[in-house]
Amino acid sequence: MSSRESIICGLDIGSSNVRVVVGQLSAENAMTVLAAVETPTEGVSKGTVTSIEDAVSSVSQSLEKAERLSGVELRSAYVGISGAHILSQDSHGVVAVGKANGEIQEDDVERVIEAAQAVATPPNYEIIHVIPRSFSVDGQANIKDPVGMSGVRLEVDAQIIQGLSGQIRNVTKCVYRTGLDINDLVLGILATSEAVLDKKQKDLGVALVNIGAHTTSVAVFEEGDVLHTAVLPVGSSHITSDIAIGLRTAIDVAENVKIDVGTVLPNTVARREGIDLENYGGPESEKVTIRTIAEITEARLEEIFDMVDAELKKIDRSGMLPAGIVLTGGGSKLHGIVEFAREQFKLPAMIGQTDIGSIVIEKVKDQAFSTAFGLMLWGIELEKSNNDKGVLQKIILKNPLDKVKGFFGSFKA
């Protein structure tokens, strides 16, 4: 493998920051992280592009910074896509087995997955992922890998993830205009799961909740499969806005206050304990109690968690996930959020830890980098699977890039 081929870049275009993680895969399949950078985003709101020019400028700045730090030229990237326009639905595909002897081949699996794409998509939407959940052969259900089995009828249960065509094109246009090629377009929360969830959690049943600036993404896994995904139009910036309104202060001041003393557990704060907004960038001395800030924060986070729980109720998993709730994203840094999540969901809860092994760049441990790091891991696993043509893994079809782009599974076995 040439050094250029071994460079893997994950690009996460968030509503508040563009984050880039650059890794290198050695000939022995060892991973090294070369750079992890972030720059403030302009031209993106709630996961959707609102100004092409501003977004291109933000992405370019991040890429230039990543190239300086890593010392390599970036030619392509695995790009995350998110936003409240993302939809998911279940689908079913059926085909007849092609070979006369009834032995199922890889092309039969590809055909049945393509058949599952024949769903009624809303106007102006297109398919981003087709994620096979389980196969059936002649009525025998819950088969994970049917290749080599014998039968005449092959079926698949799959999840279809769709996005607004215009937004998909806007994201790809922003990236291409920086001179970068796109290896793959990946739903952000699926990439995040590669960074912070392990195989056991995915098998037992777990909900991954990524609290970004303007959106909160949810992915539910069970028996190793993606059960449900959703992108909600609320995030940690809404908490900042509530604090700004509640304290009648500027957004920047509210953000500083949230980061420094924000908590979602008002009862743990002494009633009279307070701060002076002047110390946080306020124009003049003004005393406020930390409990007031905590009550505002708690109210908004409760609303966000109620929306997440509503998604769990759609699939009858509210309070029913043995591995509980895993929180990540910049919004998961709020003090007391784990205890609050346990109380709200009536489930175990934890902050998702990026399994970075011997990686020396500490920044990738930051929850805000979990999606960018996951995108890089996604790329590395695809590189590995392309080099090892052994067992068929779960194929994901990517219509926006018009290819069968690779494989999906519990990479962190």
SULQUIBEL-V867504 format. One record per residue. N is the residue number from 1. PSI is psi as a letter, one per 40 degrees, with the letter a starting at -180 (NA if undefined). OMEGA is omega in whole degrees, 0 to 359 (* if undefined). NEAR is the number of other C-alpha atoms within 12 Angstrom. Layout:
n	psi	omega	near
N	PSI	OMEGA	NEAR
N	PSI	OMEGA	NEAR
//
This chain:
n	psi	omega	near
1	h	179	16
2	i	182	10
3	d	181	15
4	d	181	18
5	d	185	25
6	e	178	35
7	h	181	39
8	h	182	47
9	h	173	50
10	h	183	55
11	h	180	57
12	h	180	51
13	g	183	56
14	i	181	48
15	d	180	40
16	d	181	34
17	i	167	34
18	h	181	43
19	h	181	48
20	h	173	50
21	h	181	50
22	h	179	49
23	i	178	48
24	h	178	35
25	h	181	30
26	i	178	21
27	d	180	18
28	e	181	13
29	f	174	22
30	i	184	20
31	h	173	28
32	h	175	31
33	h	183	37
34	d	183	35
35	i	173	39
36	h	185	41
37	i	174	38
38	i	174	34
39	i	179	28
40	i	181	25
41	h	168	33
42	i	174	30
43	e	176	28
44	h	179	36
45	h	180	31
46	f	176	36
47	e	181	43
48	i	182	38
49	h	178	37
50	e	176	22
51	h	181	20
52	d	184	27
53	d	181	22
54	d	180	23
55	d	178	37
56	d	180	31
57	d	180	26
58	d	180	36
59	d	180	46
60	d	179	32
61	d	180	27
62	d	181	37
63	d	178	40
64	d	179	30
65	d	180	27
66	d	179	33
67	d	178	25
68	d	183	18
69	d	184	23
70	d	182	26
71	e	178	18
72	i	176	25
73	h	181	25
74	h	183	40
75	d	181	26
76	i	183	31
77	i	168	43
78	h	192	46
79	h	178	47
80	i	174	42
81	h	180	50
82	a	179	47
83	i	183	40
84	e	180	31
85	e	182	32
86	h	177	40
87	i	173	30
88	i	177	34
89	i	178	31
90	i	180	30
91	i	181	29
92	h	178	28
93	i	180	34
94	h	172	29
95	i	171	28
96	i	179	27
97	h	190	31
98	d	188	22
99	i	181	19
100	d	180	12
101	e	175	13
102	e	180	21
103	h	184	23
104	h	179	33
105	i	178	27
106	d	180	26
107	d	173	23
108	d	179	36
109	d	178	42
110	d	181	38
111	d	182	27
112	d	176	39
113	d	175	38
114	d	179	34
115	d	180	26
116	e	179	35
117	e	183	35
118	g	178	20
119	i	179	24
120	h	178	16
121	i	177	23
122	i	178	18
123	h	177	12
124	e	175	16
125	i	173	25
126	i	186	33
127	h	176	39
128	d	180	42
129	i	163	46
130	h	186	45
131	h	178	47
132	h	180	43
133	d	177	37
134	i	181	35
135	i	172	35
136	h	176	34
137	h	182	34
138	f	176	23
139	e	177	15
140	h	190	19
141	i	174	18
142	f	175	20
143	h	182	24
144	d	181	28
145	h	185	28
146	e	184	37
147	h	180	27
148	e	177	21
149	i	179	26
150	i	179	23
151	i	179	26
152	e	184	25
153	h	181	29
154	h	180	42
155	i	177	39
156	i	168	43
157	h	186	34
158	i	171	38
159	h	179	36
160	h	177	43
161	h	186	45
162	i	177	43
163	i	178	39
164	h	185	30
165	d	182	26
166	d	180	21
167	d	177	32
168	d	179	35
169	d	180	26
170	d	179	28
171	d	182	40
172	d	179	37
173	d	179	24
174	d	182	34
175	d	182	42
176	d	182	23
177	e	174	22
178	e	183	28
179	e	182	21
180	i	172	27
181	i	179	24
182	h	175	32
183	d	187	37
184	i	174	42
185	h	191	45
186	h	174	52
187	h	188	49
188	d	185	50
189	d	176	49
190	d	176	50
191	d	179	43
192	d	182	48
193	d	179	52
194	d	182	42
195	d	192	44
196	e	179	46
197	i	174	45
198	i	185	29
199	d	182	24
200	d	178	22
201	d	181	34
202	d	179	35
203	d	183	26
204	d	186	22
205	h	186	34
206	i	172	43
207	h	176	53
208	h	182	52
209	h	181	53
210	h	182	49
211	h	178	48
212	a	182	47
213	d	184	38
214	e	179	34
215	i	174	41
216	h	182	45
217	i	182	49
218	h	171	48
219	h	180	44
220	h	179	45
221	i	174	42
222	h	183	31
223	f	177	25
224	e	184	31
225	i	172	35
226	h	182	41
227	d	186	38
228	i	172	37
229	i	177	42
230	i	173	43
231	h	184	40
232	i	186	36
233	f	176	30
234	i	180	36
235	a	186	42
236	d	178	42
237	d	177	34
238	d	175	32
239	d	178	40
240	d	180	37
241	d	179	30
242	d	179	30
243	d	179	39
244	d	179	27
245	d	182	19
246	d	182	23
247	e	183	31
248	f	182	20
249	i	182	29
250	i	180	24
251	d	181	25
252	d	178	22
253	d	180	29
254	d	179	37
255	d	178	33
256	d	179	27
257	d	181	38
258	d	182	39
259	d	187	27
260	d	187	20
261	e	182	33
262	h	176	38
263	i	177	36
264	e	180	37
265	g	183	30
266	d	184	27
267	e	178	18
268	e	183	19
269	h	177	22
270	i	186	14
271	d	186	16
272	e	181	14
273	h	186	19
274	i	178	21
275	i	176	25
276	h	183	24
277	d	179	33
278	d	180	20
279	e	182	19
280	e	178	26
281	e	179	19
282	i	184	25
283	d	181	15
284	i	181	14
285	h	178	14
286	h	183	19
287	h	173	20
288	i	180	28
289	i	178	25
290	d	179	32
291	d	177	27
292	d	179	33
293	d	181	43
294	d	180	42
295	d	177	28
296	d	181	31
297	d	181	44
298	d	183	36
299	d	181	25
300	d	181	28
301	d	176	38
302	d	177	28
303	d	179	24
304	d	181	39
305	d	175	38
306	d	178	23
307	d	176	28
308	d	181	41
309	d	177	34
310	d	176	20
311	d	178	31
312	d	179	32
313	d	179	18
314	d	182	17
315	e	178	25
316	f	178	15
317	e	177	29
318	h	182	27
319	e	188	28
320	f	181	24
321	h	185	32
322	d	179	26
323	e	169	31
324	a	185	39
325	h	174	47
326	h	184	44
327	h	176	44
328	a	184	44
329	i	182	48
330	d	181	34
331	e	181	43
332	e	181	42
333	e	180	29
334	h	179	34
335	h	176	26
336	e	186	28
337	d	181	36
338	d	178	32
339	d	181	25
340	d	179	33
341	d	178	36
342	d	181	23
343	d	184	21
344	d	185	28
345	e	184	34
346	f	181	22
347	i	171	26
348	i	178	26
349	i	180	31
350	i	172	29
351	h	180	36
352	h	179	38
353	h	177	29
354	h	180	34
355	g	186	24
356	e	176	26
357	b	184	16
358	e	182	14
359	h	186	21
360	e	180	16
361	h	187	23
362	d	186	21
363	d	182	24
364	e	173	39
365	d	182	31
366	h	181	31
367	d	181	36
368	e	181	43
369	e	187	48
370	d	180	50
371	d	180	54
372	d	178	53
373	d	178	55
374	d	177	49
375	d	177	44
376	d	178	50
377	d	178	48
378	d	180	46
379	d	180	45
380	d	179	44
381	d	176	35
382	d	177	32
383	d	181	33
384	d	183	27
385	d	176	24
386	d	179	19
387	e	182	19
388	g	186	14
389	f	183	14
390	b	186	11
391	h	176	18
392	h	173	26
393	a	185	29
394	h	182	37
395	h	171	35
396	h	177	40
397	h	181	38
398	g	179	32
399	d	183	27
400	d	179	33
401	e	170	26
402	f	179	16
403	i	161	21
404	h	193	27
405	e	180	30
406	a	190	33
407	i	178	34
408	h	176	35
409	a	178	35
410	g	187	30
411	d	184	31
412	g	182	25
413	NA	*	14
//
